[in-house]
Amino acid sequence: MTNKQRLSIKDVDPTAYQAVLPLQKYVNSARLDAGLVPLLDIRASQLNGCAWCLDMHTDDAREAGVDQRRIDLVAAWHEAGDLFSEREQAALALTEQMTLLSRGGVSDAVWERVRDAFDEQQIVQLIMAISVINVWNRMNVTARTSLPAKP
Protein backbone atom coordinates (compact mmCIF):
# COMPACT_ATOMS: atom_id res chain seq x y z
CA MET A 1 0.00 0.00 0.00
CA THR A 2 1.24 3.45 -0.84
CA ASN A 3 0.81 6.43 1.43
CA LYS A 4 0.53 8.86 -1.47
CA GLN A 5 -2.22 11.41 -1.02
CA ARG A 6 -5.24 10.44 -3.10
CA LEU A 7 -7.04 13.75 -3.12
CA SER A 8 -6.86 17.18 -1.56
CA ILE A 9 -10.38 17.86 -0.38
CA LYS A 10 -9.66 21.54 0.26
CA ASP A 11 -8.11 22.00 -3.20
CA VAL A 12 -10.93 20.24 -5.04
CA ASP A 13 -13.71 21.94 -3.10
CA PRO A 14 -12.70 24.48 -0.45
CA THR A 15 -16.32 24.71 0.67
CA ALA A 16 -16.37 21.05 1.74
CA TYR A 17 -14.67 21.90 5.04
CA GLN A 18 -17.30 24.58 5.62
CA ALA A 19 -19.78 21.79 6.34
CA VAL A 20 -17.68 20.53 9.29
CA LEU A 21 -16.23 23.78 10.65
CA PRO A 22 -19.37 24.93 12.53
CA LEU A 23 -19.35 21.67 14.51
CA GLN A 24 -15.64 22.16 15.23
CA LYS A 25 -16.34 25.74 16.33
CA TYR A 26 -19.02 24.46 18.72
CA VAL A 27 -16.54 21.97 20.20
CA ASN A 28 -13.83 24.63 20.49
CA SER A 29 -16.20 26.76 22.57
CA ALA A 30 -17.25 23.89 24.86
CA ARG A 31 -16.75 24.18 28.60
CA LEU A 32 -14.69 21.03 28.96
CA ASP A 33 -11.30 20.86 30.69
CA ALA A 34 -8.58 22.47 28.54
CA GLY A 35 -6.57 19.32 27.84
CA LEU A 36 -9.47 16.89 27.62
CA VAL A 37 -10.56 17.38 24.00
CA PRO A 38 -7.01 17.00 22.63
CA LEU A 39 -6.70 13.69 24.54
CA LEU A 40 -9.98 12.49 23.01
CA ASP A 41 -8.83 13.67 19.57
CA ILE A 42 -5.60 11.73 19.98
CA ARG A 43 -7.35 8.55 21.11
CA ALA A 44 -9.92 8.57 18.30
CA SER A 45 -7.19 9.36 15.78
CA GLN A 46 -5.11 6.44 17.07
CA LEU A 47 -8.07 4.10 16.67
CA ASN A 48 -8.78 5.40 13.18
CA GLY A 49 -5.13 5.47 12.10
CA CYS A 50 -5.18 9.15 11.16
CA ALA A 51 -1.57 10.37 11.10
CA TRP A 52 -2.58 13.88 10.01
CA CYS A 53 -4.89 14.32 13.02
CA LEU A 54 -2.42 12.70 15.43
CA ASP A 55 0.26 15.11 14.27
CA MET A 56 -2.04 18.07 14.89
CA HIS A 57 -3.64 16.99 18.15
CA THR A 58 -0.46 15.92 19.92
CA ASP A 59 0.70 19.49 19.35
CA ASP A 60 -2.68 20.77 20.58
CA ALA A 61 -2.36 18.69 23.73
CA ARG A 62 1.10 20.06 24.49
CA GLU A 63 -0.15 23.60 23.88
CA ALA A 64 -3.02 22.92 26.33
CA GLY A 65 -0.46 21.92 28.97
CA VAL A 66 -0.94 18.15 28.80
CA ASP A 67 2.16 16.39 30.09
CA GLN A 68 4.12 14.51 27.41
CA ARG A 69 3.92 11.30 29.42
CA ARG A 70 0.12 11.41 29.34
CA ILE A 71 0.17 12.07 25.58
CA ASP A 72 2.51 9.11 25.11
CA LEU A 73 0.35 6.80 27.21
CA VAL A 74 -3.16 7.75 26.11
CA ALA A 75 -3.31 4.64 23.89
CA ALA A 76 -2.86 2.54 27.05
CA TRP A 77 -4.97 4.64 29.41
CA HIS A 78 -6.71 1.45 30.63
CA GLU A 79 -3.37 0.29 32.04
CA ALA A 80 -2.01 3.65 33.20
CA GLY A 81 -3.52 3.61 36.69
CA ASP A 82 -4.33 7.05 38.03
CA LEU A 83 -2.27 8.88 35.40
CA PHE A 84 -5.67 9.81 33.93
CA SER A 85 -8.43 11.14 36.17
CA GLU A 86 -11.75 9.33 36.51
CA ARG A 87 -13.29 12.07 34.38
CA GLU A 88 -10.69 11.58 31.65
CA GLN A 89 -11.07 7.81 31.82
CA ALA A 90 -14.84 8.09 31.42
CA ALA A 91 -14.43 10.40 28.41
CA LEU A 92 -11.76 8.14 26.87
CA ALA A 93 -14.00 5.09 27.31
CA LEU A 94 -16.83 6.96 25.57
CA THR A 95 -14.44 8.00 22.80
CA GLU A 96 -13.40 4.41 22.18
CA GLN A 97 -16.94 3.08 22.12
CA MET A 98 -18.29 5.87 19.92
CA THR A 99 -15.35 5.51 17.52
CA LEU A 100 -15.81 1.74 17.35
CA LEU A 101 -19.63 1.74 17.24
CA SER A 102 -19.77 -1.46 15.21
CA ARG A 103 -18.35 -3.38 18.19
CA GLY A 104 -21.54 -3.06 20.20
CA GLY A 105 -22.15 0.65 20.54
CA VAL A 106 -21.89 2.53 23.83
CA SER A 107 -22.42 0.24 26.78
CA ASP A 108 -24.63 1.12 29.73
CA ALA A 109 -21.57 0.81 32.00
CA VAL A 110 -19.64 3.44 30.03
CA TRP A 111 -22.71 5.67 29.82
CA GLU A 112 -23.15 5.55 33.61
CA ARG A 113 -19.47 6.29 34.10
CA VAL A 114 -19.81 9.36 31.86
CA ARG A 115 -23.01 10.46 33.65
CA ASP A 116 -21.21 10.24 37.00
CA ALA A 117 -18.36 12.45 35.77
CA PHE A 118 -20.10 15.06 33.58
CA ASP A 119 -23.32 17.06 33.59
CA GLU A 120 -25.75 16.71 30.68
CA GLN A 121 -24.49 19.79 28.82
CA GLN A 122 -20.93 18.50 29.05
CA ILE A 123 -22.06 15.07 27.83
CA VAL A 124 -23.56 16.71 24.75
CA GLN A 125 -20.26 18.53 24.24
CA LEU A 126 -18.34 15.26 24.58
CA ILE A 127 -20.59 13.56 22.03
CA MET A 128 -20.06 16.42 19.59
CA ALA A 129 -16.27 16.49 20.19
CA ILE A 130 -15.97 12.76 19.57
CA SER A 131 -18.23 13.00 16.52
CA VAL A 132 -16.26 15.80 14.85
CA ILE A 133 -12.85 14.17 15.30
CA ASN A 134 -14.27 11.03 13.72
CA VAL A 135 -15.48 13.09 10.74
CA TRP A 136 -12.03 14.67 10.32
CA ASN A 137 -10.35 11.26 10.72
CA ARG A 138 -12.53 9.65 8.08
CA MET A 139 -11.93 12.48 5.61
CA ASN A 140 -8.15 12.47 6.10
CA VAL A 141 -7.67 8.70 6.17
CA THR A 142 -9.84 8.18 3.08
CA ALA A 143 -8.06 10.92 1.11
CA ARG A 144 -4.68 9.93 2.62
CA THR A 145 -4.06 13.58 3.44
CA SER A 146 -0.32 14.20 3.50
CA LEU A 147 1.30 15.35 6.71
CA PRO A 148 2.07 19.07 6.74
CA ALA A 149 5.70 20.09 6.54
CA LYS A 150 7.14 21.12 9.90
CA PRO A 151 10.12 23.38 10.52
VOSETI-24242 format. One record per residue (C-alpha): residue number from 1; residue in one letter; z, x, y. Coordinates in nm, 3 decimals, m for minus. Each point is the difference from the previous one (the first is absolute). Layout:
N
<i->NUM; aa->a; up->Z; east->X; north->Y>
...
***
This chain:
151
<i->1; aa->m; up->0.000; east->0.000; north->0.000>
<i->2; aa->t; up->m0.084; east->0.124; north->0.345>
<i->3; aa->n; up->0.227; east->m0.043; north->0.298>
<i->4; aa->k; up->m0.290; east->m0.028; north->0.243>
<i->5; aa->q; up->0.045; east->m0.275; north->0.255>
<i->6; aa->r; up->m0.208; east->m0.302; north->m0.097>
<i->7; aa->l; up->m0.002; east->m0.180; north->0.331>
<i->8; aa->s; up->0.156; east->0.018; north->0.343>
<i->9; aa->i; up->0.118; east->m0.352; north->0.068>
<i->10; aa->k; up->0.064; east->0.072; north->0.368>
<i->11; aa->d; up->m0.346; east->0.155; north->0.046>
<i->12; aa->v; up->m0.184; east->m0.282; north->m0.176>
<i->13; aa->d; up->0.194; east->m0.278; north->0.170>
<i->14; aa->p; up->0.265; east->0.101; north->0.254>
<i->15; aa->t; up->0.112; east->m0.362; north->0.023>
<i->16; aa->a; up->0.107; east->m0.005; north->m0.366>
<i->17; aa->y; up->0.330; east->0.170; north->0.085>
<i->18; aa->q; up->0.058; east->m0.263; north->0.268>
<i->19; aa->a; up->0.072; east->m0.248; north->m0.279>
<i->20; aa->v; up->0.295; east->0.210; north->m0.126>
<i->21; aa->l; up->0.136; east->0.145; north->0.325>
<i->22; aa->p; up->0.188; east->m0.314; north->0.115>
<i->23; aa->l; up->0.198; east->0.002; north->m0.326>
<i->24; aa->q; up->0.072; east->0.371; north->0.049>
<i->25; aa->k; up->0.110; east->m0.070; north->0.358>
<i->26; aa->y; up->0.239; east->m0.268; north->m0.128>
<i->27; aa->v; up->0.148; east->0.248; north->m0.249>
<i->28; aa->n; up->0.029; east->0.271; north->0.266>
<i->29; aa->s; up->0.208; east->m0.237; north->0.213>
<i->30; aa->a; up->0.229; east->m0.105; north->m0.287>
<i->31; aa->r; up->0.374; east->0.050; north->0.029>
<i->32; aa->l; up->0.036; east->0.206; north->m0.315>
<i->33; aa->d; up->0.173; east->0.339; north->m0.017>
<i->34; aa->a; up->m0.215; east->0.272; north->0.161>
<i->35; aa->g; up->m0.070; east->0.201; north->m0.315>
<i->36; aa->l; up->m0.022; east->m0.290; north->m0.243>
<i->37; aa->v; up->m0.362; east->m0.109; north->0.049>
<i->38; aa->p; up->m0.137; east->0.355; north->m0.038>
<i->39; aa->l; up->0.191; east->0.031; north->m0.331>
<i->40; aa->l; up->m0.153; east->m0.328; north->m0.120>
<i->41; aa->d; up->m0.344; east->0.115; north->0.118>
<i->42; aa->i; up->0.041; east->0.323; north->m0.194>
<i->43; aa->r; up->0.113; east->m0.175; north->m0.318>
<i->44; aa->a; up->m0.281; east->m0.257; north->0.002>
<i->45; aa->s; up->m0.252; east->0.273; north->0.079>
<i->46; aa->q; up->0.129; east->0.208; north->m0.292>
<i->47; aa->l; up->m0.040; east->m0.296; north->m0.234>
<i->48; aa->n; up->m0.349; east->m0.071; north->0.130>
<i->49; aa->g; up->m0.108; east->0.365; north->0.007>
<i->50; aa->c; up->m0.094; east->m0.005; north->0.368>
<i->51; aa->a; up->m0.006; east->0.361; north->0.122>
<i->52; aa->w; up->m0.109; east->m0.101; north->0.351>
<i->53; aa->c; up->0.301; east->m0.231; north->0.044>
<i->54; aa->l; up->0.241; east->0.247; north->m0.162>
<i->55; aa->d; up->m0.116; east->0.268; north->0.241>
<i->56; aa->m; up->0.062; east->m0.230; north->0.296>
<i->57; aa->h; up->0.326; east->m0.160; north->m0.108>
<i->58; aa->t; up->0.177; east->0.318; north->m0.107>
<i->59; aa->d; up->m0.057; east->0.116; north->0.357>
<i->60; aa->d; up->0.123; east->m0.338; north->0.128>
<i->61; aa->a; up->0.315; east->0.032; north->m0.208>
<i->62; aa->r; up->0.076; east->0.346; north->0.137>
<i->63; aa->e; up->m0.061; east->m0.125; north->0.354>
<i->64; aa->a; up->0.245; east->m0.287; north->m0.068>
<i->65; aa->g; up->0.264; east->0.256; north->m0.100>
<i->66; aa->v; up->m0.017; east->m0.048; north->m0.377>
<i->67; aa->d; up->0.129; east->0.310; north->m0.176>
<i->68; aa->q; up->m0.268; east->0.196; north->m0.188>
<i->69; aa->r; up->0.201; east->m0.020; north->m0.321>
<i->70; aa->r; up->m0.008; east->m0.380; north->0.011>
<i->71; aa->i; up->m0.376; east->0.005; north->0.066>
<i->72; aa->d; up->m0.047; east->0.234; north->m0.296>
<i->73; aa->l; up->0.210; east->m0.216; north->m0.231>
<i->74; aa->v; up->m0.110; east->m0.351; north->0.095>
<i->75; aa->a; up->m0.222; east->m0.015; north->m0.311>
<i->76; aa->a; up->0.316; east->0.045; north->m0.210>
<i->77; aa->w; up->0.236; east->m0.211; north->0.210>
<i->78; aa->h; up->0.122; east->m0.174; north->m0.319>
<i->79; aa->e; up->0.141; east->0.334; north->m0.116>
<i->80; aa->a; up->0.116; east->0.136; north->0.336>
<i->81; aa->g; up->0.349; east->m0.151; north->m0.004>
<i->82; aa->d; up->0.134; east->m0.081; north->0.344>
<i->83; aa->l; up->m0.263; east->0.206; north->0.183>
<i->84; aa->f; up->m0.147; east->m0.340; north->0.093>
<i->85; aa->s; up->0.224; east->m0.276; north->0.133>
<i->86; aa->e; up->0.034; east->m0.332; north->m0.181>
<i->87; aa->r; up->m0.213; east->m0.154; north->0.274>
<i->88; aa->e; up->m0.273; east->0.260; north->m0.049>
<i->89; aa->q; up->0.017; east->m0.038; north->m0.377>
<i->90; aa->a; up->m0.040; east->m0.377; north->0.028>
<i->91; aa->a; up->m0.301; east->0.041; north->0.231>
<i->92; aa->l; up->m0.154; east->0.267; north->m0.226>
<i->93; aa->a; up->0.044; east->m0.224; north->m0.305>
<i->94; aa->l; up->m0.174; east->m0.283; north->0.187>
<i->95; aa->t; up->m0.277; east->0.239; north->0.104>
<i->96; aa->e; up->m0.062; east->0.104; north->m0.359>
<i->97; aa->q; up->m0.006; east->m0.354; north->m0.133>
<i->98; aa->m; up->m0.220; east->m0.135; north->0.279>
<i->99; aa->t; up->m0.240; east->0.294; north->m0.036>
<i->100; aa->l; up->m0.017; east->m0.046; north->m0.377>
<i->101; aa->l; up->m0.011; east->m0.382; north->0.000>
<i->102; aa->s; up->m0.203; east->m0.014; north->m0.320>
<i->103; aa->r; up->0.298; east->0.142; north->m0.192>
<i->104; aa->g; up->0.201; east->m0.319; north->0.032>
<i->105; aa->g; up->0.034; east->m0.061; north->0.371>
<i->106; aa->v; up->0.329; east->0.026; north->0.188>
<i->107; aa->s; up->0.295; east->m0.053; north->m0.229>
<i->108; aa->d; up->0.295; east->m0.221; north->0.088>
<i->109; aa->a; up->0.227; east->0.306; north->m0.031>
<i->110; aa->v; up->m0.197; east->0.193; north->0.263>
<i->111; aa->w; up->m0.021; east->m0.307; north->0.223>
<i->112; aa->e; up->0.379; east->m0.044; north->m0.012>
<i->113; aa->r; up->0.049; east->0.368; north->0.074>
<i->114; aa->v; up->m0.224; east->m0.034; north->0.307>
<i->115; aa->r; up->0.179; east->m0.320; north->0.110>
<i->116; aa->d; up->0.335; east->0.180; north->m0.022>
<i->117; aa->a; up->m0.123; east->0.285; north->0.221>
<i->118; aa->f; up->m0.219; east->m0.174; north->0.261>
<i->119; aa->d; up->0.001; east->m0.322; north->0.200>
<i->120; aa->e; up->m0.291; east->m0.243; north->m0.035>
<i->121; aa->q; up->m0.186; east->0.126; north->0.308>
<i->122; aa->q; up->0.023; east->0.356; north->m0.129>
<i->123; aa->i; up->m0.122; east->m0.113; north->m0.343>
<i->124; aa->v; up->m0.308; east->m0.150; north->0.164>
<i->125; aa->q; up->m0.051; east->0.330; north->0.182>
<i->126; aa->l; up->0.034; east->0.192; north->m0.327>
<i->127; aa->i; up->m0.255; east->m0.225; north->m0.170>
<i->128; aa->m; up->m0.244; east->0.053; north->0.286>
<i->129; aa->a; up->0.060; east->0.379; north->0.007>
<i->130; aa->i; up->m0.062; east->0.030; north->m0.373>
<i->131; aa->s; up->m0.305; east->m0.226; north->0.024>
<i->132; aa->v; up->m0.167; east->0.197; north->0.280>
<i->133; aa->i; up->0.045; east->0.341; north->m0.163>
<i->134; aa->n; up->m0.158; east->m0.142; north->m0.314>
<i->135; aa->v; up->m0.298; east->m0.121; north->0.206>
<i->136; aa->w; up->m0.042; east->0.345; north->0.158>
<i->137; aa->n; up->0.040; east->0.168; north->m0.341>
<i->138; aa->r; up->m0.264; east->m0.218; north->m0.161>
<i->139; aa->m; up->m0.247; east->0.060; north->0.283>
<i->140; aa->n; up->0.049; east->0.378; north->m0.001>
<i->141; aa->v; up->0.007; east->0.048; north->m0.377>
<i->142; aa->t; up->m0.309; east->m0.217; north->m0.052>
<i->143; aa->a; up->m0.197; east->0.178; north->0.274>
<i->144; aa->r; up->0.151; east->0.338; north->m0.099>
<i->145; aa->t; up->0.082; east->0.062; north->0.365>
<i->146; aa->s; up->0.006; east->0.374; north->0.062>
<i->147; aa->l; up->0.321; east->0.162; north->0.115>
<i->148; aa->p; up->0.003; east->0.077; north->0.372>
<i->149; aa->a; up->m0.020; east->0.363; north->0.102>
<i->150; aa->k; up->0.336; east->0.144; north->0.103>
<i->151; aa->p; up->0.062; east->0.298; north->0.226>
***
